[in-house]
Amino acid sequence: MNETKVGVFLSDCGKQLSKILNFEALTDYVKRVPGVTLIGRSSEFRRGKGLQTIVDAIKDGKVNRIVVAENLPKLSEVEIAQAVEDAGLNPYLVEVVDLKDHCAWPHRDTPSEATEKAKAMLLAAIERAKLLEPIGKLEFRALKSALVIGGGIAGIQAAIDLADLEFEVHIVEKEPFLGGLAARAGRFFPTDDCAICIQSPASDVKTITHTSRKCVYRSGFSEIPKLDVHTNSKVVEVEGVPGNYKVRIEKRPRYVDETKCVGCDLCTTVCPVEVPDHFNAGLKTRKAIYINIPSVYPPAYVIDGEVCKFHECTKCVEVCPTNAIDLNQKSEQKTLNIGAIIVATGFQEFDSNVIKEYHYEDENVITNLEIARMIDGFGPTGGKIVRPSDRKPAKKIVFVQCVGSRDKRWNEYCSGICCMISLKHATLIKSVNPDADVTICYIDIRTTGREHEYYYERAREMGIKFIKGRPTEISRDEETGRLIVDVEDALLKRILELEADLVVLAPAMVPAEGTKELAKILSIDLDKDGFFKEYNAKLRPTETKLRGVYLCGGTTFPKDAPTASLHAHSAAMRTVKFLSKGKLVKDQRTAVVNEEYCGDCEFCPVTCPYDAISLEETTDGHFVARVSDLLCEGCGICVGTCPVGAIELRHFKPDQMKAQMKGLMSINGTLKPLVLALCCSECGGTTVDSSGMAMMKYPANVRVMKVPCTGILQVHHFFHAFKSSAQGVMVVGCKSDGCHYEVGVQKAEKKVELAKILLKEYGIEPERLEMFNMVYIEGDKFAEAAQKMTERLERLGPLQLMEGR
Amino acid sequence: MNHEKEQKTTNLAFSGTITSQLGGETITSCYQCGTCASSCPVAKITDKFNPREIIKLSLLGAKEEVLSGDSIWLCCSCYNCQERCPQKVEIADVIYALRNIAFEKGYIPNLYSEFASSVTNDGRIAKISKFMEQKRSTIGLPPLQPTGVEALRKILSATGFDKLQQKKEGM
């Protein structure tokens, strides 16, 4: 680019700022700064005539860098950048300063000091603007295809949404049939509806009304064009980048051709192998060739490869009328081209065997999922509630809540849905068998959902007994053969020994098997309880730290069916938002590596929260870091990590930062010690904004410099601030666990700690440097901190650097 | 317990006293599930002892009731409750902490006091009776010699135990 010509545009905010700041003095000052070719003044520059002045100046070639002093900086930035771009100048050549919230308002009692600070702020912006470089736009391919991992209720719902919108969708389910937990649960609360019904696909031409809902197996969802269901399958490897993944899946053999099987059931009549049916809680047996329940999807039998005798037997092959059985099937792998991935792997029951004193190994001690199979008319007992040991009717049934949940030894959290599940099973038992004696032992009954409390009330009306107390032991009375549950009724302060035919445990709900492995394959994080971690529980509840990977259903926490469904639709919406244009467009506000300096260390790839940096071998055998422009979020944490300064942000280069810092410290104008507040552009920076907006006061010696994230800061930045005449440095970032870039603020905290040690070593008081963690609503805290920092520095006296000695 | 009485006996700082005592740190995690009470062999035979109730009263600040009563001295230290507590409250240790606080306040059951005197005076946890001496000689064991009780007394004095003990005896 040719010679830099900076246009400075000063808004006085409807003559409000000129009541405090001396705009004549500011104009005079700016005029003399080298490189400034134009000064504009107006009451506002973010719209109307003011904005037109900027546009005209660009079009006339008078300026090629823009500095605007305007209020509402974030809004202004967007509006001005857009206009500048339309006028033909790169929008990244604009620098906006907030003379209102960062200067005039907080310092309104000392107008001459405020004016001097404003000069420094303008100089800093001009010097930075002179060094700005244009930043281009990048486009990446986005395939309109999605992979849904997990074929439970959540996965199916998300898949239907996407397929209805003509995305190519693949569902990968590890089991031979779809339906997940809902298929086993049978019914769900609080309506006692079938758990397995789903919303009919919009594409179903035979659907009478849009309110129609159908069982998974007959919904016809699998007939939506471009929707593929891969059962008996799992994800083995994910390569590529968001929008363009290559996903390798492995399909275990079914040994039955889904396209030929007619479900006639002849095969099971001849199969000689009989094994316990785990789907049905081991309460009945099944053959080596089987289906779980009559209505399964896909409607095709499967052979259990672990127990089938294969070619020693072949009876099913001989009897099959459609030649659907192929005993020679092998595992096969397929690679799918995928734009985005939705994880819907859900949860499962905690293994109750771990709690020895509950004796889950006793046949008559079962879990909620097992009693659900008993209650199901398609289940192993035809809907009868029996004692598994002798198949006689169970008359006395005790439910035990919180088995392995709310328990610091196993799972600290409350699984949330087990109270309602037990209430559902207790009431279903009572409604078919009013004489049954049903007791629920609980710590707290939690029925927080819509209509859930009514469900609890109905249970009390039906005569279900409630004992507030967590049982300590379940044992078998050898004489009577009945179970004994030792529990204290804490309300009556009585120690009870409850007799029971059947004890139903309500185990914690834990992440589905394979969750850890999948997290590794996808490079996404788990929370401390082992569930997948969403990016932000409030704002991005279905997103992960990686663009292109979404979560729904019980993957993030145990959920009831309605909530899982809600989550699924939300994840589908996010996926559409991400892929619908067929391309991803982003500005190249990314990190870039100077390969001459970079070499053979792997600090930045490890530190990058987005896995955006990889090490690649160069022709001379060295390893250098390469940044993926697609994955990079532009936070600068890598910059703060690199030991040799070999990586920098395109929009926040070291010389730009230094020039800005020098500018801010160039004029004091107060009798107080200069303080540089290095703030992130997220919570930390907006705290400063909000303190100004709310007219909270702090002295004008405090100067604010925003960086993308405090994670970009290195120890040398603090030293540079001191060298540039700062007497103290404040680092203001987000809350420790609330960094917008995951770990940036934590890195900054470490950097500050380290710098304090070094400062002490160099004979400089470490109190001159301090870390603060703040959020927008804490503007008062910033004002207070700035005031206190100033007082602290006044007490310490002037900073003595080596040069001064 | 009527409302007025509860107001008088409530000492909000009491749970803080317990958590700052060795063994008492975990008491605030208790959510009153009653696993301890139903695990307890003592509670099975007497309603004078209920670990859940002791914890509840302590957390509510019923300091005098907990410290002056008999119940904290009835724990047999089997640690069943502690093994099974889902909140990892160290119940038996909490009860030891309460006993230590009670002891300092001079709330010491006579049995414990006699036991302590026996240790400080003879260095033995039980008094040696003539019957015992006779029995020893019939099976050929030598008579019991006096123990080195001086060293023990030094330790008890250094830890301040003797003063606490005297305080009790003076009451």
HADDOCK unambig.tbl for C-alpha pairs under 7 A between the chains (distance, minus, plus):
assign (segid A and resid 407 and name CA) (segid B and resid 86 and name CA) 4.37 0.50 0.50
assign (segid A and resid 407 and name CA) (segid B and resid 87 and name CA) 5.77 0.50 0.50
assign (segid A and resid 408 and name CA) (segid B and resid 86 and name CA) 5.71 0.50 0.50
assign (segid A and resid 408 and name CA) (segid B and resid 87 and name CA) 5.28 0.50 0.50
assign (segid A and resid 408 and name CA) (segid B and resid 88 and name CA) 6.33 0.50 0.50
assign (segid A and resid 409 and name CA) (segid B and resid 86 and name CA) 6.42 0.50 0.50
assign (segid A and resid 443 and name CA) (segid B and resid 33 and name CA) 5.18 0.50 0.50
assign (segid A and resid 469 and name CA) (segid B and resid 33 and name CA) 5.05 0.50 0.50
assign (segid A and resid 469 and name CA) (segid B and resid 34 and name CA) 5.25 0.50 0.50
assign (segid A and resid 469 and name CA) (segid B and resid 35 and name CA) 6.99 0.50 0.50
assign (segid A and resid 470 and name CA) (segid B and resid 33 and name CA) 5.20 0.50 0.50
assign (segid A and resid 470 and name CA) (segid B and resid 34 and name CA) 5.86 0.50 0.50
assign (segid A and resid 470 and name CA) (segid B and resid 35 and name CA) 5.35 0.50 0.50
assign (segid A and resid 471 and name CA) (segid B and resid 35 and name CA) 5.89 0.50 0.50
assign (segid A and resid 471 and name CA) (segid B and resid 38 and name CA) 6.93 0.50 0.50
assign (segid A and resid 472 and name CA) (segid B and resid 35 and name CA) 5.06 0.50 0.50
assign (segid A and resid 472 and name CA) (segid B and resid 38 and name CA) 5.87 0.50 0.50
assign (segid A and resid 472 and name CA) (segid B and resid 39 and name CA) 5.67 0.50 0.50
assign (segid A and resid 486 and name CA) (segid B and resid 38 and name CA) 6.05 0.50 0.50
assign (segid A and resid 487 and name CA) (segid B and resid 38 and name CA) 5.09 0.50 0.50
assign (segid A and resid 488 and name CA) (segid B and resid 34 and name CA) 5.70 0.50 0.50
assign (segid A and resid 488 and name CA) (segid B and resid 37 and name CA) 6.20 0.50 0.50
assign (segid A and resid 488 and name CA) (segid B and resid 38 and name CA) 5.04 0.50 0.50
assign (segid A and resid 490 and name CA) (segid B and resid 34 and name CA) 6.12 0.50 0.50
assign (segid A and resid 495 and name CA) (segid B and resid 38 and name CA) 5.90 0.50 0.50
assign (segid A and resid 495 and name CA) (segid B and resid 44 and name CA) 6.62 0.50 0.50
